Amino acid sequence: MGVLKSVPEPRLSDFTPVSSLLGGMAIGLSAVLLLAAEGRIAGVSGIVSRLLPPWPAAARACRIAFVAGLLAAPLVWWLATGAPPAQTVSGDLAVMALAGLAVGIGTVVGSGCTSGHGVCGLALLSPRSLVATPVFMAVAVATVFLVRHLA
C-alpha cells in the first residue's frame, strides 16, 4: 500500500481541457461506430470477455480492433508529444491484482462496466445505467478517499 501514497496529489494545473475533449470525442466516436457497425454497446468488459470462445469468431475482428485502439492510445500519445503518458497507478502488483479482481467482480454484479453504463447507457437513458453509474462513482470516490487518507 505504500506505493499508492507516492502518487502526487492532482493540482489544478493538471487540468488538460484540450486532451480531455479530444479523448472524450474519441470515446464517443468509437461508441457510435460500434453501435452502428455491430449494434452493440461499447462496454469494454463485454468486448474483452467476448474475444475468446465460445463467442463466434466472425464478430471478433471488430472487438480486436476496439481493444487494439485502447492499447495503442498511449503509443499514439507518445508519438504525438514525444513523451510517454504519465503513469499514475500503483506499481505494486498485488494491489493491482486485487484492484483488477474487484473491477471484474463489479462488472459481473453490475451487469456491465463504467464505459458501458457511464458512456453508452446514460446516453440511451437506460434505467440500469442510471442506477449503476452513481453507485460506481460513489465507490470510486470512497476508494480514493480511503487510499489517500487512511492507507
Phi, psi and omega in degrees: 000339181298333181293325181296326181291342182281351178288124182292149176295139177294147177245159178303327181290349178281351180294126183234083186297324183291309180292328176295316179297314179297319178296317177298320178295320179294319178295314179298316179297316180295324179294317179294317180296320179294318179296319180289318185281323188236352181071024184241152175283141182277070173261118186300319182298320178291321180295313181294318182295337180264013175282334185255160176303151018269011182288145184297140181291337184300325182267002185290328185301316180295319180293318179298317179297320180297312180293322178299322177297320177298316182287330182281339185306313178296326178291321177296318178302313181300314179295322183286326186254342183083003179224143179293153177296149179294134179263116184241015177258166182294148173265359181281109185297326179295317178296317180295321178295317178296318178297316178298319177296316180297318179295317178300315178297318180298322180291328177287312181296320183272004180055041177150174183248182182299322180289319179294313180281310188287325182265302186276315183298317178294321180296330180267005181056039178292126178302321179299318180289327177295336175268315186296318185298310176298328179294310182289332175292319178296319178295321178296315179298314180297321179295315179298317179300311181298316182293319184281332188246340183241347182274000000 
